[in-house]
Structures are given as C-alpha cells and as structure tokens.
Amino acid sequence: MRKSIISLVLLGSVFAAHARADELKLRENVPDQYVVVKGDTLWDISGRFLKQPWRWPEIWRLNKDEIKNPHWIYPGDVIMLDLSDGSPRLRLKRKGENIGNGMLKLKPQVRVEELYQFAVPTIAPSVIEPYLSQPLVVSESQLQAAPRIAQTEDGRVIVAEGENAYAVGIKDEESTGHWQIFRKGRPLYNPDSKDGKELLGYEAIYLGDARALKKDDKVTTLRITSTKQEVLINDRLVPATRQDVFNYVPHAPDFDLKGRVIANYGGVSIGGQYSIMIINKGLQDGLEIGHVVALYKQGRPIVKENPRDETIYTPSERNGLAFVFRVFDRVSYALVTNADRPIELNDEVRQP
C-alpha cells in the first residue's frame, strides 16, 4: 500500500531576526553533508553539525509558523551544510536542483513512499512513548469530577483484567469508548509560593485501561482490558487520549522563564539524562510542547567566618537541558536531554 506524502522544507524565511549568525556554533570537523538513515532524529542530525543540537530550526532558517507545523525529512535524504552567504544553513540536496553558484533551490514536491517509511522525528519516540497516553496530572476539581469505579461483578474490592466493573459519573455522550483508570498520587506543590504549599495538582497513578460496554440509567458497565496495578473500587476514570509530540520542533521560550524542578517522575529524588522531570510552570505561564529549557543548580551558601555575617550564595551553575513534551495548566513534564550533574528537586529552570 502506498500513499502520497507532502515533503517540503521552506528555507527562505529567517528564523529569528534578533539572532546573530555567530550565535550558531558549528562542531569541530563538521561534515559537508550527511545521509539520513532510519532511526535518526532531528536532534541527532543537528548534533552532527551544531554544538547546540536543539537549535536546528535556526540553521534551517525556519520561521515561527514552520516551527509550529514543520515539514520533515526522510531516510535517504542528503543534508548539506551551506556557508555561501557567510552564515551556516542546512539544505536538502535533490537530484537536478544544483545551480551554478552552488546554491540549492528547493520547491514543494510530492513524494510517494511505502507506508512503513516515516518522517524523521524530533526525538526518539521510544524515550517518551509511555508518557504520551497516560494521565499524569489532575487538579483537585478534575479529581472530584472524574467518573469512578463504584462496584465489581461479584462484590470484591479488586477488579482484574478481563472482568467487568460498574462506573458512575460517565456522561451519556461518553458512555462508549475507551477509558484509562487512575488513582490520586502525591500532591505537587509550588516551591515559589509564599509558604511553599500552593497546590498545583496531583500526580495521577496510571492503573490500566477499560472499555465502556453499555450504560443503564446512571451506571456504565466497563470491561477492564488491561491492568498495570490493582484496580480498586473508587479508582477514577479519564477518557483515553494520546498526544503525538514527535512533530514539534525544539525552540526556546520567547519570555523570561523562572521555574523550578518540583519532582522527578517515579518518585525518585535525583534524575539524570533521559529522566523525566516535572516543572512548576505550565500553560498558564506560557510553556508549550517543544520548548527547550535550561537547568541550573542552585547557589550554595558561602562558608561564614562569623555566624553573624550575611548569608550569601555562589552563582547558579548551568547543569543541562530538557525538552518539554506534556503541558498541563500549572505544571509541565520534560525529558532531560543532557545533564552534567544529577537533577535535583528545586533546581532552577530558565531560558536556554
């Protein structure tokens, strides 16, 4: 089976008028070209040319609209480094598109591909796949309004995979389809609030999946289709959804970001490269999927000679980068793409 895939890269527009060319730092012994292979990510490919791989939209000269809805490259494409105008840019090499001055003139074109051939993603899907379909954070109001499992077939407290359960709170228009089962987890507090106890939401502990079979009056019959943990009476339900972030291009927030790491996924106190962290900023603060944020270690108190001396701190030190892939109203989840030292609670989150 074959399908047409529109594959175009618009390279004529300037990514950011305020960005200077000398801000893009090429790697030493940078190659003149690179052939894309299956398994590559845009982050990986950029890392072959740039010291800051997440800034590949700039070297491709993409504008903000293209960042929001980018068009991709594919295995077999040849990426060329072009320095002809004095600043680095990447271009696609196509047959018959070389012109006299060595520049490449690109235009939209239709390509026919086999279905199994996919566009190169921003980051490896396997890294964050488990976190795209599961409920991660719920507010107090969402928790109270969520449908719940209220009874089992035989009156037991626990319901197992393959068994039926009965739920209340599901609306008529939602009485068919697939659901995810979750339980309220640990509270997430804002350390930057006055007392450090402002509630941002609760982690949602994912328990399994269910399918709605029928609804009689106010009770919906569910079939438990899979379980990750024990499912109990009073566990909550949320409609099953999946968020695809592989088409989001990394870019820096265009506002002054000052946040903190408030938790590492899984309850661990210390994270590292490819771990998942939770930030105390979300949609209400302007964060969006694709934002790249810098991580900073908090300053350490200077040792005093006299206990009465003023307490002063060492400067905050940059520690790594993270890619935001799930955003909620008050918090966001980000993948740590590189870390020089362990990521700890209360580490600072800023613009890169």
N, C-alpha and C positions, 0 to 999 in steps of 0.2 A: 504494500500500500504506500502511496506517495502523496505528498502534499506540497503546496507552494508555500515557501517561507519568504516573507519580505525581509531582505537583509540589506540595510543601508546604514552608513555611518556619515553623519553630517559633520564635516570638519571645518567649515568655513567660518563658523562663529567663534567669538572669543569667550572663553570660559568665565573669566573674571577680569574686568577692566583694571581693577586695582592690583592684581597680582603681577609682580615683576618676573621677567623671564629668568633672572638669576636665582629666583627662589626655588626653581626646579633643579634639583641636584642629581646629575646622572651618576650611575655607578662607575667605578673604575673598570677599564677594559670592557666597556659597554658594547654589545654586538651591533652590527649594522642592520641585521634583520633576524627574525625568529619565526619558525614554522609552528603554528598552533597544533597541538596534539590532544587527543581525547584525554580527559582528566584535568586539563589545565583550568585554572580560574583566572579571571581578570586581575585579581590581586597578584597571583603568581607571575603572570606575564609581565605586569608592570614592574615587579620586583627584579626582572632581568635588566631593566633599563634605568629605573629610578631608585634612589636611596630611600624615598618615602613612597612605598607602593600604593598606598591608599589615594595618592594624588593623581592617579592615572587619568581622571577626567580632564585635568588641566593639560596634560601632554597630548591628549586627543583633541583639545580645544572645543570641548562640549559646553554648550550654554545651559542655563538652569532648566529650561524646558526639556532638553535632551537628557539631563540628569534624572528628571522625574520619570521619564518614559524612554529609556535608552534602547538602541538597536544593537544587536550583538554581532560578534564574530564567531566563526565556526572552525572546528578542526580542519586542518589543511590550508587555512588562510595564512598568508605570509605577512608578518608585521614588519614594517620598515621604519627605521629611525631617520628622520629628515631634519637636517640642520641648515637647510638652504637659506632660510630667512633670518638666521642668526640666533634663533631660539629653538629648542628641541620640540619636535612634534612626532607623533606616531601616525603612520598611514598604512592602509591596506594596499598590498601590491596585487593588481589584477592583470590578467593577460590583455595585451593590446592597449593598456592605459598609460604606458610611459610616454612622455612627451619630451621635446628637445632639450629643455633646460633641466631635465632630471626630475621635475615635479610630477606628482601623480594627480590626475584629475579624476575624481570619483563622482559617481552618479548613482541614484537609486536603481536597483535592479532586482529582478525576481529570480530566485534560485529554487530548483526542485531537489529535494532531499528525501532520503528514506526517513521513516518516522523515528527510527531509533537514534538518529543524529540530532543532537540538541545543541542549542547555542551555548557558548561558554558562560558559566555563571560568574557572579561577582566573587563568591567564596564557595568552598566545598559544601554541597548540600548536606552531606552526612554529618557535618560538625554540629549543625543546629536543628536538623530534622526533627528530633524528638520534642523540641520545644515549640514547634510551629502549630501543632494541632491541639496541644493540651492547655487547659485553663491554668493560668499561672498566678493571677492576682484577682481578688474580688474585693469590692468595697463593702462596708457594713450594710448599706442599703441593698446592694446586689445580693448579698448573702441572705438577707431576710426575705427578699422577693423570689429567690430561686425555688423552683419546684423541688420536692423532696420525696425520697422513697419512704412510704408510710406503712407498708406491710409486705410480707412474703407469702408464698403459696401455702406453706404448712405452718406458719406462725413462728418460725425460727427467727432469731435476731440477725443471722448471717444469711446472705443470698449468694449462691455460687454461679459460676459461668454455665450458661445453658438453661438456667432456671428462670421462672417468671417472678416479677415483683410488681407492686402496685404503687403508683405515684399520685400525688395530689399537687395542684398548683399549675399544671400544664394547661395552657390556653387551647381553645378549640382549634385555632389555626396552626397550633404547634403539635397537635395530637398524633401526627405521623412523622416519621423521620428518625434520625439518629441523635443520640444524646451522649454526653460524657458525664461520668459520675465523679464527684469530688467531695472533699471534706475540708473544713476550715483548718488552716495551718497556723503557723506563728504570725503574730502581728508584725507589721513593718512600720517603724516609727521614723519621723523626720528629725535627725540629729541637729538640724539647723533651726528648729523651732525654739521658743523661749525656754521651755523646760525639757526639750528633747523628747517629748511624749506625744507630739501630734501624730495621730494615726493616719497613715497613708493607705492602708488596706491590709488584707490578709493574704498570705500565700495560700494558693489552692492546691491541696494534695490530690493528684490525679489517681483515681482508683480503678477505672475501667470504662467500658462502653456499653450502651444499651440501645435497643431499637423499640420504638413505640409500635404496639400491635393494634390496639383499639382503645377507644375512650367510651365509658359508660357514665353518664352524668358527670360527676366531678372526679372520677377515678380513671386513671390511664393505666392499662396493662403494658408492662415492659418485658422484653426478653433481654437478659443480660448476655451480651455477645462476647465479652472478654473482660478479664479482671487482672489488675496488676497487684492489688492488695485486697484484703477482705472488704466486702461491701456490706454495710450495716443499715438498719432502719435509721432514718433521719439523715442519711447522707444526701447531698444536694445534687442537682442536675443542671446542666447548661447545654444548649444546642451545640452539636458538633460542628466545628468550623476548622478551616486550615488556612493559614496565611503564607503566601509564597513571597519570600523576600529575595529570591535569587536574582531578580531583575532590578534591584535597587543599587544604584551606583554610590560608592562611598563619597561623602563630601562633608566639609566642616560646617558646624552651626554658624549662621551669619549673625549671631548675637553673643553677648558676653555671658558665657555659661559658668556658673559656680555651683557645683553639686558635690555629692559625696557617695561613696560606696556604702550602702546600708546593709548589704547581705551578699553572701556568695551562695549560689544555688546548691541545694542539698544540705544546707545547714553547716557546712564547713566554715571554719574561721579564717582560713587562708586559701587564696586562689592563685593561679598561675596562668601560663599561656594555654589558651583554648578552654579555660574555665568560663563559667557563666556568672556574671555579677549583676546585682540589682542596684540601680541608681535612684536617688530621691528626686528625680525630675522626670516629667512626662509630657503628655500632650498639652496640658495647661501651661507648661513652661516653654513650649516651642520645640521640644525634641521630636524627631521623626525617624522613621526607619531609614537606614543608610547613613545617619550621622556617625562620624568618627570622632571620638573624644579622647583626650589625653589624660593619663592618670598621674597623680603626683603624691609622693609620700609627704605626710605632714611634717612640719618642722619639729625638731627635738629640743627640749629645754636646755639652755646653756647652763653648765655647772656653775653654781654660785660660790664665791669666796666667802661672802657674808650672807647669812639667811635673810637679812633684811633687804638685800638688793632686789631690784626689779626683775621679774621673770621675763626673759627674752628667749627667742627661739631661733634655731637655724632656718635658713630658707627652705621652702618646699622644693623637693627634687623630683624631676620628671622620671616616671617609672615605666611607662608603656603606653599602649594604645588599645582601644576597644571599639568594636563595631556594633551599633545599636540595631537590633533586629525585631524586638517586640516593644511596643509602646502602649502604655495604659494612661489613664487620666493623670495620675500622680507619680507613677514610677515607670522605669524602663528596664528592659533586660538587654545586656550587651555581651558579646563574645570578646574575650581578651585575645587580641591577635598577636601581641608580643608584650613581654614583661621582663624587665631587667632584674626585678626582685619580687618577692611574694606580694600579692594584692591582699590588703588587709582592710577590715572594717574602718570606716571614716577616712580612707584615702580620698584625696580631692579629685574631682572630675572637672576638667576645663576644656576650652577650645584647644585643638592641636596646634 
